[in-house]
Amino acid sequence: MELKERKFKLVKGMPVSYTLSQKARTDFQNGKEVPVWYTWFDPEKKKPREIRYARNHVTPFVDEQVGDVSREEIIFVGGRLTVTEDNPGLSAYLLIHPRYGKDFVEVDDKKTAIEELKSYDTIFNAESKVRSMGITELANLARVILKKDITLMSSDEIRHDMIVYAKSKPQEILNSIEDPDLKFKSQVKSFLENKWIKFSQNKGQLWLNKPEKRLLTIIPSGKVPENYLNEYFMSDKGREVYDVLVNYQEN
């Protein structure tokens, strides 16, 4: 284990003070309390070993702590705990504690800062692309992303909602922009918006509404109707209907 200052934080909440349990349980022998320490399975020795934090020992393993044992409470203040480089025994103990990864985790501030910077860059890129897109291109994206009827929205409303969306889900925006089927998916959504196709009342069927009325397909059980639209229109039969509707739209 590398000797360095380590920082830990609680997974949930930031209480003023939180004391970490160091005992699995307490037994009584001859009328006296006897602590039963947590154990950690040692893959090299192929057996569980008792672990215990002792301020005057660099090892967390009970069977290696020879001599006096200086015990201390392990206290998180404001949800955080900093372990200095001169206390490797505590760092080693925390990293193999049974609640590590569940109640608390190690924090790498440098790594966190880098990840946050990347997140900011992603948000900036997504927002910039949304702001610079033409309204036709943006409308195609909005139909697929917003999952609502954009025919009732003004251009400014579409751009506003997409900028807000880019701030909360920037990677989805960037992935959708790069999707080669984006225009196709938007076109299919426009068929639904214009009521040229429609679902039956229980959404178990997809119907053609214009230029003629007829049943197109039965929606398979377990399929989400709105998601099945793209799958249907990419099929041979669906593609024929798609071409008819595109021609109908253009004429």
KEVO-446866 format. One record per residue (C-alpha): residue number from 1; residue in three letters; x, y, z. Coordinates in steps of 0.25 Angstrom, whole numbers, plus 5000, padded with zeros to 4 digits. Layout:
BEGIN
<r><i>NUM</i><aa>ALA</aa><xx>X</xx><yy>Y</yy><zz>Z</zz></r>
...
REM end
This chain:
BEGIN
<r><i>1</i><aa>MET</aa><xx>5000</xx><yy>5000</yy><zz>5000</zz></r>
<r><i>2</i><aa>GLU</aa><xx>5005</xx><yy>5014</yy><zz>4996</zz></r>
<r><i>3</i><aa>LEU</aa><xx>5009</xx><yy>5023</yy><zz>5008</zz></r>
<r><i>4</i><aa>LYS</aa><xx>5001</xx><yy>5036</yy><zz>5006</zz></r>
<r><i>5</i><aa>GLU</aa><xx>4990</xx><yy>5044</yy><zz>5012</zz></r>
<r><i>6</i><aa>ARG</aa><xx>4977</xx><yy>5038</yy><zz>5009</zz></r>
<r><i>7</i><aa>LYS</aa><xx>4963</xx><yy>5044</yy><zz>5010</zz></r>
<r><i>8</i><aa>PHE</aa><xx>4950</xx><yy>5037</yy><zz>5012</zz></r>
<r><i>9</i><aa>LYS</aa><xx>4935</xx><yy>5041</yy><zz>5012</zz></r>
<r><i>10</i><aa>LEU</aa><xx>4922</xx><yy>5035</yy><zz>5016</zz></r>
<r><i>11</i><aa>VAL</aa><xx>4914</xx><yy>5030</yy><zz>5004</zz></r>
<r><i>12</i><aa>LYS</aa><xx>4901</xx><yy>5036</yy><zz>5009</zz></r>
<r><i>13</i><aa>GLY</aa><xx>4899</xx><yy>5049</yy><zz>5017</zz></r>
<r><i>14</i><aa>MET</aa><xx>4909</xx><yy>5058</yy><zz>5024</zz></r>
<r><i>15</i><aa>PRO</aa><xx>4906</xx><yy>5057</yy><zz>5039</zz></r>
<r><i>16</i><aa>VAL</aa><xx>4913</xx><yy>5066</yy><zz>5049</zz></r>
<r><i>17</i><aa>SER</aa><xx>4920</xx><yy>5053</yy><zz>5055</zz></r>
<r><i>18</i><aa>TYR</aa><xx>4919</xx><yy>5039</yy><zz>5051</zz></r>
<r><i>19</i><aa>THR</aa><xx>4927</xx><yy>5028</yy><zz>5058</zz></r>
<r><i>20</i><aa>LEU</aa><xx>4931</xx><yy>5016</yy><zz>5050</zz></r>
<r><i>21</i><aa>SER</aa><xx>4928</xx><yy>5002</yy><zz>5057</zz></r>
<r><i>22</i><aa>GLN</aa><xx>4941</xx><yy>4994</yy><zz>5059</zz></r>
<r><i>23</i><aa>LYS</aa><xx>4934</xx><yy>4981</yy><zz>5065</zz></r>
<r><i>24</i><aa>ALA</aa><xx>4926</xx><yy>4971</yy><zz>5058</zz></r>
<r><i>25</i><aa>ARG</aa><xx>4919</xx><yy>4968</yy><zz>5072</zz></r>
<r><i>26</i><aa>THR</aa><xx>4922</xx><yy>4967</yy><zz>5087</zz></r>
<r><i>27</i><aa>ASP</aa><xx>4922</xx><yy>4954</yy><zz>5094</zz></r>
<r><i>28</i><aa>PHE</aa><xx>4922</xx><yy>4951</yy><zz>5109</zz></r>
<r><i>29</i><aa>GLN</aa><xx>4932</xx><yy>4942</yy><zz>5115</zz></r>
<r><i>30</i><aa>ASN</aa><xx>4933</xx><yy>4940</yy><zz>5130</zz></r>
<r><i>31</i><aa>GLY</aa><xx>4925</xx><yy>4952</yy><zz>5132</zz></r>
<r><i>32</i><aa>LYS</aa><xx>4934</xx><yy>4961</yy><zz>5124</zz></r>
<r><i>33</i><aa>GLU</aa><xx>4932</xx><yy>4967</yy><zz>5110</zz></r>
<r><i>34</i><aa>VAL</aa><xx>4940</xx><yy>4961</yy><zz>5099</zz></r>
<r><i>35</i><aa>PRO</aa><xx>4940</xx><yy>4969</yy><zz>5086</zz></r>
<r><i>36</i><aa>VAL</aa><xx>4939</xx><yy>4960</yy><zz>5073</zz></r>
<r><i>37</i><aa>TRP</aa><xx>4947</xx><yy>4968</yy><zz>5062</zz></r>
<r><i>38</i><aa>TYR</aa><xx>4943</xx><yy>4969</yy><zz>5048</zz></r>
<r><i>39</i><aa>THR</aa><xx>4950</xx><yy>4959</yy><zz>5038</zz></r>
<r><i>40</i><aa>TRP</aa><xx>4956</xx><yy>4960</yy><zz>5025</zz></r>
<r><i>41</i><aa>PHE</aa><xx>4958</xx><yy>4949</yy><zz>5015</zz></r>
<r><i>42</i><aa>ASP</aa><xx>4973</xx><yy>4948</yy><zz>5012</zz></r>
<r><i>43</i><aa>PRO</aa><xx>4974</xx><yy>4942</yy><zz>4998</zz></r>
<r><i>44</i><aa>GLU</aa><xx>4989</xx><yy>4938</yy><zz>5000</zz></r>
<r><i>45</i><aa>LYS</aa><xx>4987</xx><yy>4931</yy><zz>5013</zz></r>
<r><i>46</i><aa>LYS</aa><xx>4973</xx><yy>4926</yy><zz>5008</zz></r>
<r><i>47</i><aa>LYS</aa><xx>4966</xx><yy>4929</yy><zz>5021</zz></r>
<r><i>48</i><aa>PRO</aa><xx>4959</xx><yy>4940</yy><zz>5029</zz></r>
<r><i>49</i><aa>ARG</aa><xx>4967</xx><yy>4949</yy><zz>5038</zz></r>
<r><i>50</i><aa>GLU</aa><xx>4963</xx><yy>4958</yy><zz>5049</zz></r>
<r><i>51</i><aa>ILE</aa><xx>4965</xx><yy>4972</yy><zz>5047</zz></r>
<r><i>52</i><aa>ARG</aa><xx>4967</xx><yy>4983</yy><zz>5057</zz></r>
<r><i>53</i><aa>TYR</aa><xx>4971</xx><yy>4998</yy><zz>5057</zz></r>
<r><i>54</i><aa>ALA</aa><xx>4982</xx><yy>5001</yy><zz>5067</zz></r>
<r><i>55</i><aa>ARG</aa><xx>4989</xx><yy>5015</yy><zz>5066</zz></r>
<r><i>56</i><aa>ASN</aa><xx>5002</xx><yy>5009</yy><zz>5070</zz></r>
<r><i>57</i><aa>HIS</aa><xx>5003</xx><yy>4998</yy><zz>5060</zz></r>
<r><i>58</i><aa>VAL</aa><xx>5004</xx><yy>4999</yy><zz>5045</zz></r>
<r><i>59</i><aa>THR</aa><xx>4997</xx><yy>4986</yy><zz>5042</zz></r>
<r><i>60</i><aa>PRO</aa><xx>4982</xx><yy>4985</yy><zz>5043</zz></r>
<r><i>61</i><aa>PHE</aa><xx>4983</xx><yy>4969</yy><zz>5046</zz></r>
<r><i>62</i><aa>VAL</aa><xx>4981</xx><yy>4965</yy><zz>5060</zz></r>
<r><i>63</i><aa>ASP</aa><xx>4991</xx><yy>4953</yy><zz>5058</zz></r>
<r><i>64</i><aa>GLU</aa><xx>5002</xx><yy>4963</yy><zz>5055</zz></r>
<r><i>65</i><aa>GLN</aa><xx>5000</xx><yy>4973</yy><zz>5066</zz></r>
<r><i>66</i><aa>VAL</aa><xx>5010</xx><yy>4969</yy><zz>5076</zz></r>
<r><i>67</i><aa>GLY</aa><xx>5011</xx><yy>4976</yy><zz>5089</zz></r>
<r><i>68</i><aa>ASP</aa><xx>5002</xx><yy>4987</yy><zz>5095</zz></r>
<r><i>69</i><aa>VAL</aa><xx>4990</xx><yy>4992</yy><zz>5087</zz></r>
<r><i>70</i><aa>SER</aa><xx>4986</xx><yy>5007</yy><zz>5087</zz></r>
<r><i>71</i><aa>ARG</aa><xx>4971</xx><yy>5007</yy><zz>5082</zz></r>
<r><i>72</i><aa>GLU</aa><xx>4965</xx><yy>5020</yy><zz>5077</zz></r>
<r><i>73</i><aa>GLU</aa><xx>4951</xx><yy>5023</yy><zz>5071</zz></r>
<r><i>74</i><aa>ILE</aa><xx>4950</xx><yy>5026</yy><zz>5056</zz></r>
<r><i>75</i><aa>ILE</aa><xx>4941</xx><yy>5038</yy><zz>5055</zz></r>
<r><i>76</i><aa>PHE</aa><xx>4936</xx><yy>5044</yy><zz>5042</zz></r>
<r><i>77</i><aa>VAL</aa><xx>4934</xx><yy>5059</yy><zz>5044</zz></r>
<r><i>78</i><aa>GLY</aa><xx>4924</xx><yy>5066</yy><zz>5034</zz></r>
<r><i>79</i><aa>GLY</aa><xx>4924</xx><yy>5053</yy><zz>5026</zz></r>
<r><i>80</i><aa>ARG</aa><xx>4939</xx><yy>5053</yy><zz>5024</zz></r>
<r><i>81</i><aa>LEU</aa><xx>4951</xx><yy>5047</yy><zz>5030</zz></r>
<r><i>82</i><aa>THR</aa><xx>4966</xx><yy>5050</yy><zz>5026</zz></r>
<r><i>83</i><aa>VAL</aa><xx>4977</xx><yy>5040</yy><zz>5030</zz></r>
<r><i>84</i><aa>THR</aa><xx>4991</xx><yy>5046</yy><zz>5030</zz></r>
<r><i>85</i><aa>GLU</aa><xx>5003</xx><yy>5039</yy><zz>5024</zz></r>
<r><i>86</i><aa>ASP</aa><xx>5008</xx><yy>5036</yy><zz>5038</zz></r>
<r><i>87</i><aa>ASN</aa><xx>4996</xx><yy>5027</yy><zz>5041</zz></r>
<r><i>88</i><aa>PRO</aa><xx>4997</xx><yy>5016</yy><zz>5030</zz></r>
<r><i>89</i><aa>GLY</aa><xx>4990</xx><yy>5006</yy><zz>5040</zz></r>
<r><i>90</i><aa>LEU</aa><xx>4977</xx><yy>5014</yy><zz>5039</zz></r>
<r><i>91</i><aa>SER</aa><xx>4978</xx><yy>5015</yy><zz>5024</zz></r>
<r><i>92</i><aa>ALA</aa><xx>4980</xx><yy>5000</yy><zz>5023</zz></r>
<r><i>93</i><aa>TYR</aa><xx>4969</xx><yy>4997</yy><zz>5033</zz></r>
<r><i>94</i><aa>LEU</aa><xx>4959</xx><yy>5006</yy><zz>5026</zz></r>
<r><i>95</i><aa>LEU</aa><xx>4962</xx><yy>5000</yy><zz>5012</zz></r>
<r><i>96</i><aa>ILE</aa><xx>4959</xx><yy>4986</yy><zz>5016</zz></r>
<r><i>97</i><aa>HIS</aa><xx>4948</xx><yy>4989</yy><zz>5026</zz></r>
<r><i>98</i><aa>PRO</aa><xx>4935</xx><yy>4982</yy><zz>5023</zz></r>
<r><i>99</i><aa>ARG</aa><xx>4927</xx><yy>4995</yy><zz>5021</zz></r>
<r><i>100</i><aa>TYR</aa><xx>4937</xx><yy>5001</yy><zz>5011</zz></r>
<r><i>101</i><aa>GLY</aa><xx>4929</xx><yy>5003</yy><zz>4998</zz></r>
<r><i>102</i><aa>LYS</aa><xx>4916</xx><yy>5002</yy><zz>5005</zz></r>
<r><i>103</i><aa>ASP</aa><xx>4916</xx><yy>5013</yy><zz>5016</zz></r>
<r><i>104</i><aa>PHE</aa><xx>4929</xx><yy>5020</yy><zz>5012</zz></r>
<r><i>105</i><aa>VAL</aa><xx>4939</xx><yy>5021</yy><zz>5001</zz></r>
<r><i>106</i><aa>GLU</aa><xx>4952</xx><yy>5027</yy><zz>4998</zz></r>
<r><i>107</i><aa>VAL</aa><xx>4953</xx><yy>5041</yy><zz>4991</zz></r>
<r><i>108</i><aa>ASP</aa><xx>4963</xx><yy>5045</yy><zz>4981</zz></r>
<r><i>109</i><aa>ASP</aa><xx>4961</xx><yy>5060</yy><zz>4980</zz></r>
<r><i>110</i><aa>LYS</aa><xx>4971</xx><yy>5061</yy><zz>4968</zz></r>
<r><i>111</i><aa>LYS</aa><xx>4963</xx><yy>5050</yy><zz>4961</zz></r>
<r><i>112</i><aa>THR</aa><xx>4950</xx><yy>5057</yy><zz>4965</zz></r>
<r><i>113</i><aa>ALA</aa><xx>4954</xx><yy>5070</yy><zz>4960</zz></r>
<r><i>114</i><aa>ILE</aa><xx>4958</xx><yy>5064</yy><zz>4946</zz></r>
<r><i>115</i><aa>GLU</aa><xx>4945</xx><yy>5057</yy><zz>4945</zz></r>
<r><i>116</i><aa>GLU</aa><xx>4937</xx><yy>5070</yy><zz>4948</zz></r>
<r><i>117</i><aa>LEU</aa><xx>4945</xx><yy>5077</yy><zz>4938</zz></r>
<r><i>118</i><aa>LYS</aa><xx>4942</xx><yy>5067</yy><zz>4928</zz></r>
<r><i>119</i><aa>SER</aa><xx>4927</xx><yy>5068</yy><zz>4932</zz></r>
<r><i>120</i><aa>TYR</aa><xx>4928</xx><yy>5083</yy><zz>4930</zz></r>
<r><i>121</i><aa>ASP</aa><xx>4934</xx><yy>5081</yy><zz>4916</zz></r>
<r><i>122</i><aa>THR</aa><xx>4923</xx><yy>5072</yy><zz>4912</zz></r>
<r><i>123</i><aa>ILE</aa><xx>4912</xx><yy>5081</yy><zz>4917</zz></r>
<r><i>124</i><aa>PHE</aa><xx>4919</xx><yy>5093</yy><zz>4909</zz></r>
<r><i>125</i><aa>ASN</aa><xx>4920</xx><yy>5085</yy><zz>4896</zz></r>
<r><i>126</i><aa>ALA</aa><xx>4906</xx><yy>5080</yy><zz>4897</zz></r>
<r><i>127</i><aa>GLU</aa><xx>4900</xx><yy>5094</yy><zz>4900</zz></r>
<r><i>128</i><aa>SER</aa><xx>4909</xx><yy>5100</yy><zz>4889</zz></r>
<r><i>129</i><aa>LYS</aa><xx>4904</xx><yy>5090</yy><zz>4879</zz></r>
<r><i>130</i><aa>VAL</aa><xx>4890</xx><yy>5093</yy><zz>4882</zz></r>
<r><i>131</i><aa>ARG</aa><xx>4892</xx><yy>5108</yy><zz>4882</zz></r>
<r><i>132</i><aa>SER</aa><xx>4898</xx><yy>5107</yy><zz>4868</zz></r>
<r><i>133</i><aa>MET</aa><xx>4889</xx><yy>5098</yy><zz>4861</zz></r>
<r><i>134</i><aa>GLY</aa><xx>4879</xx><yy>5102</yy><zz>4851</zz></r>
<r><i>135</i><aa>ILE</aa><xx>4864</xx><yy>5101</yy><zz>4855</zz></r>
<r><i>136</i><aa>THR</aa><xx>4861</xx><yy>5090</yy><zz>4845</zz></r>
<r><i>137</i><aa>GLU</aa><xx>4873</xx><yy>5082</yy><zz>4850</zz></r>
<r><i>138</i><aa>LEU</aa><xx>4869</xx><yy>5085</yy><zz>4865</zz></r>
<r><i>139</i><aa>ALA</aa><xx>4855</xx><yy>5081</yy><zz>4863</zz></r>
<r><i>140</i><aa>ASN</aa><xx>4859</xx><yy>5067</yy><zz>4858</zz></r>
<r><i>141</i><aa>LEU</aa><xx>4868</xx><yy>5066</yy><zz>4870</zz></r>
<r><i>142</i><aa>ALA</aa><xx>4856</xx><yy>5071</yy><zz>4879</zz></r>
<r><i>143</i><aa>ARG</aa><xx>4846</xx><yy>5061</yy><zz>4874</zz></r>
<r><i>144</i><aa>VAL</aa><xx>4855</xx><yy>5050</yy><zz>4878</zz></r>
<r><i>145</i><aa>ILE</aa><xx>4860</xx><yy>5055</yy><zz>4891</zz></r>
<r><i>146</i><aa>LEU</aa><xx>4849</xx><yy>5063</yy><zz>4897</zz></r>
<r><i>147</i><aa>LYS</aa><xx>4838</xx><yy>5052</yy><zz>4894</zz></r>
<r><i>148</i><aa>LYS</aa><xx>4827</xx><yy>5062</yy><zz>4893</zz></r>
<r><i>149</i><aa>ASP</aa><xx>4819</xx><yy>5068</yy><zz>4882</zz></r>
<r><i>150</i><aa>ILE</aa><xx>4828</xx><yy>5080</yy><zz>4877</zz></r>
<r><i>151</i><aa>THR</aa><xx>4818</xx><yy>5085</yy><zz>4867</zz></r>
<r><i>152</i><aa>LEU</aa><xx>4812</xx><yy>5092</yy><zz>4879</zz></r>
<r><i>153</i><aa>MET</aa><xx>4825</xx><yy>5099</yy><zz>4882</zz></r>
<r><i>154</i><aa>SER</aa><xx>4831</xx><yy>5112</yy><zz>4876</zz></r>
<r><i>155</i><aa>SER</aa><xx>4845</xx><yy>5112</yy><zz>4871</zz></r>
<r><i>156</i><aa>ASP</aa><xx>4850</xx><yy>5119</yy><zz>4883</zz></r>
<r><i>157</i><aa>GLU</aa><xx>4843</xx><yy>5109</yy><zz>4892</zz></r>
<r><i>158</i><aa>ILE</aa><xx>4849</xx><yy>5098</yy><zz>4885</zz></r>
<r><i>159</i><aa>ARG</aa><xx>4863</xx><yy>5104</yy><zz>4887</zz></r>
<r><i>160</i><aa>HIS</aa><xx>4861</xx><yy>5108</yy><zz>4901</zz></r>
<r><i>161</i><aa>ASP</aa><xx>4856</xx><yy>5094</yy><zz>4905</zz></r>
<r><i>162</i><aa>MET</aa><xx>4868</xx><yy>5087</yy><zz>4898</zz></r>
<r><i>163</i><aa>ILE</aa><xx>4878</xx><yy>5096</yy><zz>4905</zz></r>
<r><i>164</i><aa>VAL</aa><xx>4872</xx><yy>5092</yy><zz>4918</zz></r>
<r><i>165</i><aa>TYR</aa><xx>4873</xx><yy>5078</yy><zz>4914</zz></r>
<r><i>166</i><aa>ALA</aa><xx>4887</xx><yy>5079</yy><zz>4909</zz></r>
<r><i>167</i><aa>LYS</aa><xx>4891</xx><yy>5084</yy><zz>4923</zz></r>
<r><i>168</i><aa>SER</aa><xx>4885</xx><yy>5072</yy><zz>4930</zz></r>
<r><i>169</i><aa>LYS</aa><xx>4888</xx><yy>5061</yy><zz>4920</zz></r>
<r><i>170</i><aa>PRO</aa><xx>4899</xx><yy>5066</yy><zz>4911</zz></r>
<r><i>171</i><aa>GLN</aa><xx>4905</xx><yy>5053</yy><zz>4907</zz></r>
<r><i>172</i><aa>GLU</aa><xx>4891</xx><yy>5048</yy><zz>4902</zz></r>
<r><i>173</i><aa>ILE</aa><xx>4890</xx><yy>5061</yy><zz>4893</zz></r>
<r><i>174</i><aa>LEU</aa><xx>4904</xx><yy>5058</yy><zz>4888</zz></r>
<r><i>175</i><aa>ASN</aa><xx>4901</xx><yy>5044</yy><zz>4885</zz></r>
<r><i>176</i><aa>SER</aa><xx>4888</xx><yy>5047</yy><zz>4878</zz></r>
<r><i>177</i><aa>ILE</aa><xx>4895</xx><yy>5058</yy><zz>4869</zz></r>
<r><i>178</i><aa>GLU</aa><xx>4905</xx><yy>5047</yy><zz>4864</zz></r>
<r><i>179</i><aa>ASP</aa><xx>4894</xx><yy>5037</yy><zz>4862</zz></r>
<r><i>180</i><aa>PRO</aa><xx>4893</xx><yy>5034</yy><zz>4847</zz></r>
<r><i>181</i><aa>ASP</aa><xx>4878</xx><yy>5030</yy><zz>4848</zz></r>
<r><i>182</i><aa>LEU</aa><xx>4874</xx><yy>5043</yy><zz>4855</zz></r>
<r><i>183</i><aa>LYS</aa><xx>4867</xx><yy>5049</yy><zz>4843</zz></r>
<r><i>184</i><aa>PHE</aa><xx>4860</xx><yy>5036</yy><zz>4841</zz></r>
<r><i>185</i><aa>LYS</aa><xx>4855</xx><yy>5035</yy><zz>4855</zz></r>
<r><i>186</i><aa>SER</aa><xx>4851</xx><yy>5050</yy><zz>4855</zz></r>
<r><i>187</i><aa>GLN</aa><xx>4843</xx><yy>5047</yy><zz>4842</zz></r>
<r><i>188</i><aa>VAL</aa><xx>4836</xx><yy>5035</yy><zz>4849</zz></r>
<r><i>189</i><aa>LYS</aa><xx>4832</xx><yy>5044</yy><zz>4861</zz></r>
<r><i>190</i><aa>SER</aa><xx>4827</xx><yy>5055</yy><zz>4852</zz></r>
<r><i>191</i><aa>PHE</aa><xx>4817</xx><yy>5044</yy><zz>4845</zz></r>
<r><i>192</i><aa>LEU</aa><xx>4811</xx><yy>5042</yy><zz>4859</zz></r>
<r><i>193</i><aa>GLU</aa><xx>4811</xx><yy>5057</yy><zz>4862</zz></r>
<r><i>194</i><aa>ASN</aa><xx>4803</xx><yy>5060</yy><zz>4849</zz></r>
<r><i>195</i><aa>LYS</aa><xx>4794</xx><yy>5048</yy><zz>4853</zz></r>
<r><i>196</i><aa>TRP</aa><xx>4797</xx><yy>5041</yy><zz>4840</zz></r>
<r><i>197</i><aa>ILE</aa><xx>4799</xx><yy>5029</yy><zz>4848</zz></r>
<r><i>198</i><aa>LYS</aa><xx>4793</xx><yy>5026</yy><zz>4861</zz></r>
<r><i>199</i><aa>PHE</aa><xx>4793</xx><yy>5015</yy><zz>4872</zz></r>
<r><i>200</i><aa>SER</aa><xx>4780</xx><yy>5008</yy><zz>4876</zz></r>
<r><i>201</i><aa>GLN</aa><xx>4773</xx><yy>5012</yy><zz>4889</zz></r>
<r><i>202</i><aa>ASN</aa><xx>4781</xx><yy>5001</yy><zz>4897</zz></r>
<r><i>203</i><aa>LYS</aa><xx>4794</xx><yy>5003</yy><zz>4888</zz></r>
<r><i>204</i><aa>GLY</aa><xx>4794</xx><yy>4989</yy><zz>4884</zz></r>
<r><i>205</i><aa>GLN</aa><xx>4793</xx><yy>4993</yy><zz>4869</zz></r>
<r><i>206</i><aa>LEU</aa><xx>4799</xx><yy>5003</yy><zz>4860</zz></r>
<r><i>207</i><aa>TRP</aa><xx>4790</xx><yy>5009</yy><zz>4849</zz></r>
<r><i>208</i><aa>LEU</aa><xx>4792</xx><yy>5017</yy><zz>4837</zz></r>
<r><i>209</i><aa>ASN</aa><xx>4783</xx><yy>5029</yy><zz>4837</zz></r>
<r><i>210</i><aa>LYS</aa><xx>4786</xx><yy>5036</yy><zz>4825</zz></r>
<r><i>211</i><aa>PRO</aa><xx>4786</xx><yy>5036</yy><zz>4813</zz></r>
<r><i>212</i><aa>GLU</aa><xx>4777</xx><yy>5024</yy><zz>4816</zz></r>
<r><i>213</i><aa>LYS</aa><xx>4773</xx><yy>5016</yy><zz>4828</zz></r>
<r><i>214</i><aa>ARG</aa><xx>4778</xx><yy>5002</yy><zz>4830</zz></r>
<r><i>215</i><aa>LEU</aa><xx>4785</xx><yy>4994</yy><zz>4841</zz></r>
<r><i>216</i><aa>LEU</aa><xx>4800</xx><yy>4994</yy><zz>4839</zz></r>
<r><i>217</i><aa>THR</aa><xx>4804</xx><yy>4984</yy><zz>4850</zz></r>
<r><i>218</i><aa>ILE</aa><xx>4802</xx><yy>4978</yy><zz>4863</zz></r>
<r><i>219</i><aa>ILE</aa><xx>4811</xx><yy>4983</yy><zz>4874</zz></r>
<r><i>220</i><aa>PRO</aa><xx>4818</xx><yy>4971</yy><zz>4880</zz></r>
<r><i>221</i><aa>SER</aa><xx>4815</xx><yy>4968</yy><zz>4895</zz></r>
<r><i>222</i><aa>GLY</aa><xx>4826</xx><yy>4974</yy><zz>4904</zz></r>
<r><i>223</i><aa>LYS</aa><xx>4830</xx><yy>4985</yy><zz>4894</zz></r>
<r><i>224</i><aa>VAL</aa><xx>4829</xx><yy>4999</yy><zz>4898</zz></r>
<r><i>225</i><aa>PRO</aa><xx>4820</xx><yy>5005</yy><zz>4886</zz></r>
<r><i>226</i><aa>GLU</aa><xx>4827</xx><yy>5018</yy><zz>4884</zz></r>
<r><i>227</i><aa>ASN</aa><xx>4841</xx><yy>5011</yy><zz>4884</zz></r>
<r><i>228</i><aa>TYR</aa><xx>4835</xx><yy>5000</yy><zz>4874</zz></r>
<r><i>229</i><aa>LEU</aa><xx>4832</xx><yy>5011</yy><zz>4864</zz></r>
<r><i>230</i><aa>ASN</aa><xx>4846</xx><yy>5012</yy><zz>4859</zz></r>
<r><i>231</i><aa>GLU</aa><xx>4848</xx><yy>4997</yy><zz>4859</zz></r>
<r><i>232</i><aa>TYR</aa><xx>4835</xx><yy>4995</yy><zz>4850</zz></r>
<r><i>233</i><aa>PHE</aa><xx>4839</xx><yy>5006</yy><zz>4840</zz></r>
<r><i>234</i><aa>MET</aa><xx>4853</xx><yy>5000</yy><zz>4838</zz></r>
<r><i>235</i><aa>SER</aa><xx>4846</xx><yy>4987</yy><zz>4834</zz></r>
<r><i>236</i><aa>ASP</aa><xx>4844</xx><yy>4984</yy><zz>4819</zz></r>
<r><i>237</i><aa>LYS</aa><xx>4829</xx><yy>4986</yy><zz>4821</zz></r>
<r><i>238</i><aa>GLY</aa><xx>4830</xx><yy>4998</yy><zz>4830</zz></r>
<r><i>239</i><aa>ARG</aa><xx>4840</xx><yy>5004</yy><zz>4820</zz></r>
<r><i>240</i><aa>GLU</aa><xx>4830</xx><yy>5004</yy><zz>4809</zz></r>
<r><i>241</i><aa>VAL</aa><xx>4820</xx><yy>5011</yy><zz>4818</zz></r>
<r><i>242</i><aa>TYR</aa><xx>4831</xx><yy>5021</yy><zz>4822</zz></r>
<r><i>243</i><aa>ASP</aa><xx>4833</xx><yy>5025</yy><zz>4807</zz></r>
<r><i>244</i><aa>VAL</aa><xx>4818</xx><yy>5027</yy><zz>4805</zz></r>
<r><i>245</i><aa>LEU</aa><xx>4817</xx><yy>5036</yy><zz>4816</zz></r>
<r><i>246</i><aa>VAL</aa><xx>4830</xx><yy>5044</yy><zz>4812</zz></r>
<r><i>247</i><aa>ASN</aa><xx>4824</xx><yy>5046</yy><zz>4798</zz></r>
<r><i>248</i><aa>TYR</aa><xx>4810</xx><yy>5050</yy><zz>4804</zz></r>
<r><i>249</i><aa>GLN</aa><xx>4817</xx><yy>5060</yy><zz>4813</zz></r>
<r><i>250</i><aa>GLU</aa><xx>4825</xx><yy>5066</yy><zz>4801</zz></r>
<r><i>251</i><aa>ASN</aa><xx>4813</xx><yy>5067</yy><zz>4792</zz></r>
REM end
